[in-house]
Amino acid sequence: MLDIVSTQVTENTDVELSLEPVRLRLSVFGLGYVGAVSTACFAQEGISVIGVDPDIRKVTSIGSGKSPIVEPQLNEFLEQGVQRGKIATATDAYDAVLETDVSFVCVGTPSAPDGSCDLKYLKDVSRQIGLALKDKPAYHVIVFRSTVPPGTTRDILCPIIEEASGKARGVDFGIGFHPEFLRESTAITDFYDPPKTVIGGINDRTNDVIKCLYEGIDEDIITTSIESAEMVKYVDNTWHALKVSFANEIGKICRATHVDSHQAMDIFVQDTKLNLSPYYLKPGFAFGGSCLPKDVRGMNHMATDLGVDTPVLQSIISSNDAQIEHALQLIRSTDPVSVGFLGLTFKPDTDDLRESPVIPVIARLLEEGFEIHIYDPHLDIENSVAHHLQHSKTEETGAVDVMTRLPNLVRESAEIVQEKCDTLVVSHRNPDFRDIAFKRSHHQHVVDFVRLFDSSGAWQGMQHAGMNDYVQKPVRRESLLKALDCWTSGFSGRGRHVLVVEDDLAMSVIVKSMLEQLGCIVTIVENGMEAVEAVSREKFDLTFMDVSMPVMDGLEATKTIRQMSGSTSRMPIIGMTSYAVPEQSSTYSGICW
């Protein structure tokens, strides 16, 4: 079940892999809560585990099959693992690294007095692992599980390992982050029935090795970037803490109004369409409309009248106001004279202006003397304005000024707005606005409130075609360097033979120049058909493939290449696209990314 193919060759090699299967061996650094449970459970699955910890008490306890902590079933699992010869322990990292294929790092990251994450133990272990790797010829995978801020693994811990070992990430060793979601008192149950299994590896080779450990445990593994994997643990725990605080404050209001709080919350959690769902959990612009602002104010007013302290609920409106101020700062930072808005109603596909969060943005800009142009395909000025003034009873006097001046601010089309403004604000996620933003003049800025170019659907299509990754156009040197780092043998890409498939001559010349500066040998072709012919004639280490091209597009070309024989079919292909993600340029800024 957990057999992998043993190989000493580097990633993307053409050498045929050995048919000799070997079983993965695991070393676990840090025998605290996560480390002890991981050691016991993987040993239960037949994996040989070496637990490493400087604390001789923990090493002795686990080495004799006894749990150092209170956790149901843990003592039983450890005892069985030791009896079957699947668990060994050590205080030294050197032999543990040499004798295993994968290292899980589960050491503590305690909070410093200022709330920051103390990385002392992680740095120490990284250095120890690096020194051991110096004497290890085989590829080794290091997996960090300790909760750390995004960027820690790649930017802090990986360089320590490279310096100590004299070896290169992605070539001589794999590195990744794999957050844990074990709850105390149900940890073993959670191990075998996880809410999710998330892996962020530096490359596919690393991800595949980690996945192998979970074969038969979780088949729906989520793979992502190292940084996203690091962030998700913070997101999860902050969300859980927020839920507890929210429920407690609702409970206090219920008690003060003689309402059964558990009954109210039992009804609340039955709504899995809105209340407990992905809905409303996409970062973006402020909320508005006829319900949310009014009812939040109403709940807070009720709490105040009852003398109930609700700091979480009281912070909601101020947090929303801060998001509006953040949007204003983004617009001001583009130094415009005129600002155009694509979308005015509180959300797309409605004519309802009531408490639209775009209105206070426009009001402030008008007060500051900016020229404003607005387009909204569903706006009915006479009815929408009357409805807004009738039902919006807020203290925001600027909104009345916007409503009064609105007939003179609205334009007949998005194209007219784009022609008249220095900065274009996209406040509705309307597909028709994509070309407006993409085809703007070179001097114009875009401030995107809604993530107009969403990566999810576009990337799924590229991934389904067989692409390994993508870079956003206009392509930047940093994006190319990151792709070379991840998908070729060597950080700089020096000596790599790279194929660039791009129908835009100017773009292909720019990409070729940047790749050559990074030491690559570059071949350019203009369409997917030429790309298929090129890879059938000669070997390339990596291909950058434009997604949208005439004759044969990048997706079709990728599918064709994946059906070829030999190493050609396994060549990394990186998509180049303008529509997959928010544009990465100095004239495009998004509110939450």
C-alpha positions in Angstrom: 0.0 0.0 0.0 2.8 2.4 0.9 5.4 1.2 -1.5 7.3 3.8 -3.6 9.9 3.4 -6.3 13.4 3.9 -5.1 15.5 6.3 -7.1 18.6 8.4 -6.7 18.1 10.6 -9.7 16.9 14.2 -9.7 13.5 15.6 -10.6 12.6 15.6 -14.3 15.3 13.1 -15.1 15.2 10.8 -18.1 16.8 7.9 -16.3 14.4 5.0 -16.0 13.2 4.4 -12.4 14.1 1.2 -10.6 11.4 -1.4 -10.3 12.6 -2.3 -6.8 9.9 -1.1 -4.4 10.8 0.1 -0.9 8.6 1.0 2.0 8.7 4.6 3.2 10.5 5.3 6.5 9.6 8.3 8.6 11.4 10.3 11.2 9.4 12.6 13.5 11.1 15.5 15.2 9.4 16.6 18.4 7.6 14.1 20.5 5.0 16.4 22.0 1.3 16.1 21.2 1.4 16.1 17.4 4.7 14.2 17.2 3.6 11.4 19.6 0.2 10.9 17.8 1.9 10.9 14.4 4.5 8.4 15.5 1.8 6.0 16.9 -0.6 6.3 14.0 1.9 5.9 11.2 3.5 3.0 13.0 0.0 1.4 13.2 -0.1 1.7 9.4 3.0 -0.4 9.1 5.5 2.5 8.6 8.8 2.4 10.4 9.1 5.5 12.5 12.0 7.0 14.4 10.9 9.6 17.0 13.5 12.3 17.8 13.4 14.6 20.8 16.1 16.1 23.1 13.9 15.4 26.1 15.2 12.0 27.4 11.9 11.5 29.3 9.8 11.6 26.2 12.3 9.4 24.2 12.4 6.8 27.0 8.6 6.8 27.4 7.7 6.4 23.8 10.6 4.0 23.2 9.1 1.7 25.8 5.6 2.0 24.3 4.2 4.3 26.9 2.5 7.6 26.1 3.9 10.8 27.7 0.5 12.5 27.4 -3.1 11.7 28.1 -4.9 10.8 24.9 -7.4 7.9 24.2 -5.8 4.9 22.4 -2.4 6.5 22.2 -0.8 4.3 24.8 -2.2 1.2 23.1 -0.9 2.3 19.7 2.5 3.1 21.0 2.8 -0.2 22.8 1.8 -2.1 19.6 4.2 -0.1 17.5 7.2 -0.9 19.8 6.3 -4.6 20.0 6.1 -4.9 16.2 9.4 -3.1 15.8 7.9 -0.2 14.0 8.8 2.5 16.6 12.3 3.5 17.6 13.4 6.7 19.4 16.6 8.9 19.5 17.9 12.1 20.9 20.1 12.8 17.9 19.0 13.9 14.4 21.9 12.6 12.4 21.1 8.9 12.2 17.4 9.5 12.1 17.7 11.4 8.9 20.1 9.0 7.3 17.9 6.0 8.1 14.6 7.5 6.9 13.1 8.9 3.7 10.8 11.6 5.2 11.1 13.8 8.2 8.1 15.4 9.9 9.1 18.4 12.0 6.6 18.8 14.9 8.5 21.0 17.4 6.8 23.7 19.3 6.4 27.3 18.1 5.4 29.1 21.3 4.1 32.7 21.3 6.6 35.4 22.2 5.4 38.2 24.6 4.4 40.3 21.6 2.3 37.5 20.1 4.9 36.6 17.4 5.9 33.1 16.7 9.2 31.8 18.3 11.1 29.9 15.6 14.1 29.0 17.8 13.3 25.2 17.9 12.4 25.1 14.2 15.7 26.7 13.3 17.7 24.3 15.5 16.0 21.3 14.0 16.4 22.6 10.4 20.2 23.1 11.0 20.5 19.5 12.5 18.6 18.0 9.5 20.8 20.0 7.1 24.0 18.7 8.7 22.7 15.1 8.3 21.7 15.7 4.7 25.3 16.8 4.0 26.3 13.1 4.3 23.2 11.6 2.6 23.3 11.0 -1.1 19.6 10.0 -1.4 16.7 12.4 -1.9 15.0 13.3 1.4 11.7 15.0 2.1 11.4 17.5 5.0 7.9 18.3 6.1 7.2 21.1 8.6 4.0 20.7 10.7 4.5 23.4 13.3 2.3 26.4 13.0 4.3 29.3 11.4 3.5 32.5 9.5 3.4 32.3 5.7 6.9 32.5 4.2 8.7 30.9 7.1 9.3 27.5 5.4 10.6 28.9 2.1 12.3 32.0 3.2 13.7 31.1 6.7 13.9 27.4 7.3 14.8 26.2 3.8 17.9 28.5 3.5 19.1 27.1 6.9 18.9 23.6 5.5 20.6 24.5 2.3 23.4 26.3 4.1 24.0 23.4 6.5 23.8 20.7 3.9 25.4 22.4 0.9 22.5 21.0 -1.1 19.7 22.5 -3.2 16.0 22.4 -2.5 13.9 20.5 -5.1 17.0 18.7 -6.4 18.7 17.0 -3.4 15.9 17.3 -1.0 12.2 18.1 -1.0 10.6 20.5 1.4 7.0 21.3 2.3 4.4 22.3 4.8 1.7 20.0 6.1 -0.6 21.6 8.8 -2.1 19.3 11.4 -5.7 19.4 12.5 -5.7 17.1 15.5 -7.9 17.9 18.4 -6.8 16.9 21.9 -8.9 13.9 23.3 -10.0 12.9 19.7 -6.6 13.0 18.0 -6.4 9.4 16.8 -10.0 9.6 15.5 -9.1 12.8 13.7 -6.0 11.2 12.2 -8.1 8.5 10.6 -11.0 10.7 9.7 -9.4 14.1 9.1 -11.5 17.2 8.3 -9.0 17.8 5.5 -5.4 16.8 4.6 -3.4 19.8 3.2 0.0 19.5 1.6 2.1 22.4 0.3 5.3 21.0 -1.3 8.0 22.7 -3.3 7.3 20.4 -6.3 5.1 17.5 -7.3 7.8 15.0 -6.3 7.6 16.2 -2.7 3.8 16.2 -2.7 3.7 12.7 -4.1 6.0 11.3 -1.4 3.9 12.9 1.4 0.7 11.7 -0.3 2.1 8.2 -0.2 2.0 8.2 3.6 -1.7 8.8 3.6 -2.6 6.1 1.1 -5.7 4.3 2.5 -6.3 7.1 5.1 -7.4 10.1 3.0 -7.8 9.9 -0.8 -9.0 13.6 -1.1 -5.8 15.3 -0.4 -5.6 19.1 -1.0 -2.3 20.2 -2.6 -1.5 23.9 -2.6 1.5 26.3 -2.3 3.7 26.2 0.8 2.5 29.6 1.9 -1.2 28.8 1.6 -0.6 25.6 3.6 1.1 27.7 6.3 -1.7 30.2 6.4 -4.6 27.8 6.5 -3.9 26.7 10.1 -4.0 30.3 11.3 -7.2 30.8 9.4 -8.8 27.7 10.8 -8.0 28.4 14.4 -8.9 32.1 14.2 -12.2 31.2 12.7 -12.9 28.6 15.4 -12.0 31.2 18.1 -14.3 33.7 16.4 -17.2 31.2 16.3 -16.8 30.6 20.0 -16.8 34.3 20.8 -19.7 35.0 18.4 -21.8 32.2 20.0 -21.0 33.4 23.5 -22.1 36.9 22.7 -25.3 35.7 21.1 -25.8 33.6 24.2 -25.6 36.6 26.5 -28.1 38.6 24.4 -30.4 35.5 24.4 -30.2 35.2 28.1 -31.0 38.9 28.6 -34.1 38.5 26.4 -35.2 35.2 28.0 -34.5 33.3 24.8 -33.1 29.7 24.8 -29.7 30.4 23.3 -29.1 26.7 22.4 -32.4 26.5 20.6 -31.7 29.6 18.6 -28.2 28.4 17.6 -29.5 24.9 16.8 -31.8 26.6 14.2 -28.9 28.8 13.1 -26.5 25.9 12.3 -29.2 24.0 10.2 -28.7 26.6 7.5 -25.8 25.1 5.5 -26.5 27.3 2.4 -25.5 30.6 4.0 -24.7 30.3 7.7 -22.3 27.4 7.7 -21.0 27.4 4.1 -18.4 29.0 1.8 -20.8 31.8 1.1 -19.7 35.2 2.5 -16.2 33.7 3.1 -14.4 35.1 0.0 -12.2 38.1 0.9 -13.3 41.2 -1.0 -15.1 44.5 -0.5 -17.4 45.7 2.3 -20.9 44.4 2.9 -24.0 46.4 2.2 -27.6 46.1 1.2 -30.9 46.4 3.0 -30.3 43.7 5.6 -26.8 43.2 6.9 -25.9 46.8 8.0 -29.4 47.4 9.4 -29.6 44.2 11.4 -26.1 44.4 12.8 -26.9 47.9 14.0 -30.1 46.6 15.4 -28.4 43.7 17.3 -25.8 46.1 18.8 -28.5 48.5 19.8 -30.4 45.7 21.5 -27.2 44.6 23.4 -26.5 48.2 24.5 -30.1 48.6 25.8 -29.8 45.3 27.7 -26.4 46.3 29.2 -24.7 43.3 27.5 -21.1 43.6 26.5 -20.5 42.3 23.0 -17.1 43.5 21.7 -17.1 41.1 18.7 -20.5 42.2 17.5 -19.7 45.8 18.2 -16.6 45.6 16.0 -18.4 44.4 12.9 -19.5 47.8 11.6 -16.2 49.4 12.4 -14.4 46.6 10.5 -16.7 47.2 7.5 -15.9 50.9 7.7 -12.2 50.1 7.7 -12.6 48.1 4.5 -14.2 51.1 2.9 -11.3 53.3 4.1 -8.9 50.7 2.7 -10.6 50.9 -0.7 -10.2 54.7 -0.6 -6.5 54.4 0.2 -6.0 52.1 -2.8 -7.8 54.6 -5.1 -5.9 57.6 -3.8 -2.6 55.8 -4.1 -3.0 55.7 -7.9 -3.0 59.6 -7.9 -6.0 60.0 -10.2 -7.8 63.1 -11.4 -10.8 61.2 -12.6 -12.2 57.9 -11.2 -14.5 55.5 -13.0 -16.7 52.9 -11.2 -18.0 49.8 -12.9 -21.0 48.9 -10.6 -22.9 51.0 -8.1 -25.7 48.8 -6.6 -24.9 46.9 -3.5 -24.3 43.7 -5.5 -24.5 42.7 -9.2 -27.7 41.8 -10.9 -29.9 44.1 -8.8 -31.1 47.7 -9.0 -31.0 48.1 -5.2 -28.8 50.9 -4.0 -29.7 50.6 -0.3 -26.5 51.0 1.7 -24.3 50.1 -1.2 -20.7 50.3 0.2 -19.6 51.9 -3.1 -21.7 55.0 -2.3 -19.6 56.2 0.7 -16.5 55.7 -1.4 -17.8 57.9 -4.1 -19.1 60.4 -1.6 -15.6 60.8 0.0 -14.0 61.1 -3.4 -16.5 63.8 -4.5 -15.8 65.7 -1.2 -12.1 65.6 -2.1 -12.6 67.0 -5.5 -12.2 64.0 -7.8 -14.1 63.7 -11.1 -16.4 60.7 -11.0 -17.9 58.5 -13.8 -20.2 55.6 -13.1 -21.7 52.7 -15.1 -24.1 50.1 -13.8 -26.2 48.1 -16.4 -29.0 47.5 -13.9 -29.3 51.0 -12.5 -32.7 52.7 -12.7 -31.8 56.2 -11.5 -35.3 57.4 -10.7 -36.6 54.3 -8.9 -33.2 53.2 -7.4 -32.6 56.6 -5.9 -36.1 57.1 -4.5 -35.9 53.6 -3.0 -32.5 54.3 -1.4 -33.6 57.6 0.1 -36.8 56.2 1.5 -35.3 53.2 3.2 -31.7 54.2 4.1 -31.9 56.0 7.5 -28.2 56.2 8.2 -26.2 59.2 9.4 -24.1 59.1 6.2 -24.9 62.6 4.8 -22.5 62.1 1.9 -24.9 59.4 0.4 -27.6 62.0 0.0 -25.2 64.2 -2.0 -24.3 61.3 -4.3 -27.9 60.5 -4.9 -28.6 64.2 -5.8 -25.7 64.3 -8.2 -26.1 60.8 -9.6 -27.8 61.7 -12.9 -24.8 63.8 -13.9 -22.3 61.0 -12.9 -23.8 58.0 -14.7 -22.5 57.1 -18.2 -24.2 55.0 -20.9 -21.5 52.3 -21.2 -18.5 50.8 -19.5 -16.4 51.8 -22.5 -17.3 55.5 -21.9 -16.3 55.3 -18.3 -13.0 53.7 -19.2 -12.3 56.4 -21.8 -12.9 59.2 -19.3 -11.0 58.0 -16.2 -7.5 57.7 -14.9 -8.3 55.0 -12.4 -11.0 52.3 -13.1 -12.7 50.8 -10.0 -14.3 47.4 -10.6 -16.9 47.0 -7.9 -19.1 44.4 -9.5 -17.9 41.0 -10.7 -19.3 41.1 -14.2 -17.5 39.1 -16.9 -18.2 41.9 -19.4 -15.8 44.1 -17.4 -12.8 41.9 -17.9 -12.0 43.1 -21.4 -12.5 46.7 -20.3 -9.9 46.2 -17.6 -7.5 44.2 -19.7 -7.6 46.5 -22.7 -7.2 49.7 -20.8 -4.6 52.3 -21.8 -1.1 51.8 -20.5 -1.4 54.8 -18.2 -4.7 53.8 -16.6 -4.9 52.0 -13.2 -7.4 49.4 -12.0 -8.5 49.0 -8.4 -10.3 45.7 -8.3 -12.8 45.2 -5.4 -14.1 41.8 -6.5 -11.3 39.7 -7.9 -12.5 40.1 -11.4 -10.0 37.6 -12.7 -10.6 34.5 -10.6 -7.9 31.7 -10.6 -10.2 28.8 -9.6 -12.0 28.1 -12.9 -9.2 29.0 -15.2 -6.6 26.9 -13.3 -8.9 23.9 -13.1 -9.1 24.0 -16.9 -5.3 24.2 -17.2 -4.8 21.5 -14.6 -7.3 19.2 -16.4 -5.3 19.7 -19.7 -2.1 18.6 -17.9 -0.4 21.9 -17.1 1.7 21.8 -13.9 1.5 25.4 -13.0 0.8 28.9 -14.5 2.3 32.4 -14.5 0.3 35.5 -14.9 0.8 37.8 -17.9 2.4 40.2 -18.2 5.1 37.8 -17.2 7.6 39.0 -14.5 11.1 37.8 -13.9 10.2 36.8 -10.4 7.5 34.4 -11.7 9.9 32.8 -14.2 12.5 32.4 -11.5 9.9 30.8 -9.1 8.8 28.4 -11.9 12.4 27.4 -12.7 13.1 26.9 -9.0 10.1 24.7 -8.6 10.1 22.7 -11.8 13.7 22.3 -12.9 16.9 20.9 -11.4 18.7 24.0 -10.1 17.6 27.2 -8.5 18.7 29.6 -11.3 17.6 27.4 -14.2 21.2 27.7 -15.6 21.7 25.5 -18.6 18.0 24.5 -18.8 16.5 24.1 -22.3 13.2 26.0 -22.2 10.5 26.2 -24.9 8.4 29.4 -25.0 5.1 29.1 -26.9 3.6 32.5 -27.4 1.7 34.1 -30.4 2.5 37.6 -29.3 5.9 38.4 -30.7 6.7 41.2 -28.3 5.7 39.1 -25.3 7.8 36.1 -26.5 10.9 38.3 -27.0 10.5 39.7 -23.4 10.1 36.3 -21.9 13.0 34.9 -23.9 15.3 37.8 -22.7 14.4 37.3 -19.1 15.0 33.5 -19.3 18.3 34.0 -21.0 19.4 36.3 -18.2 18.6 33.5 -15.9 20.9 31.2 -17.8 18.4 29.3 -19.9 18.7 28.2 -23.5 15.4 29.3 -25.1 13.5 28.3 -28.2 10.4 30.2 -29.3 7.4 29.0 -31.3 4.2 30.8 -32.1 1.4 28.3 -31.5 0.4 25.0 -30.1 0.9 23.1 -33.3 4.5 24.3 -33.6 5.0 23.4 -29.9 3.9 19.8 -30.5 6.3 19.6 -33.5 9.1 21.1 -31.5 8.9 18.7 -28.5 8.7 15.7 -30.8 12.0 16.7 -32.4 14.1 17.7 -29.4 14.2 17.5 -25.6 13.1 20.4 -23.4 13.4 20.7 -19.7 10.4 23.0 -19.3 7.8 24.7 -21.5 6.1 28.0 -20.9 2.8 27.7 -22.9 0.4 30.6 -23.7 -3.1 29.4 -23.0 -4.9 31.3 -25.7 -3.4 31.0 -29.2 -4.7 30.5 -32.8 -4.2 27.3 -34.8 -4.0 25.2 -31.6 -4.4 26.7 -28.2 -2.2 25.9 -25.2 -4.7 23.6 -23.5 -5.0 21.4 -26.6 -1.3 21.4 -27.2 -0.7 20.3 -23.6 -3.2 17.5 -23.9 -1.4 16.3 -27.1 2.0 16.4 -25.5 0.8 14.5 -22.5 -0.2 11.6 -24.8 3.3 11.3 -26.2 5.7 8.6 -25.2 8.7 8.7 -22.9 10.0 11.7 -21.0 8.3 14.2 -23.3 5.0 13.4 -21.8 6.3 14.2 -18.4 7.9 17.5 -19.2 6.7 20.3 -16.9 4.4 22.7 -18.8 3.7 26.1 -17.2 0.7 28.0 -18.6 0.9 31.7 -19.4 -2.4 33.5 -19.0 -3.9 37.0 -18.7 -7.2 35.8 -17.2 -6.4 33.2 -14.5 -5.5 35.5 -11.6 -5.5 39.2 -10.8 -3.0 40.9 -13.0 0.4 41.3 -11.4 1.5 44.8 -12.4 2.1 48.2 -11.0 -1.2 49.5 -12.5 -3.4 46.8 -11.1 -4.3 46.5 -7.4 -6.8 44.3 -5.6 -8.4 44.9 -2.3 -7.7 41.6 -0.6 -4.8 39.8 -2.3 
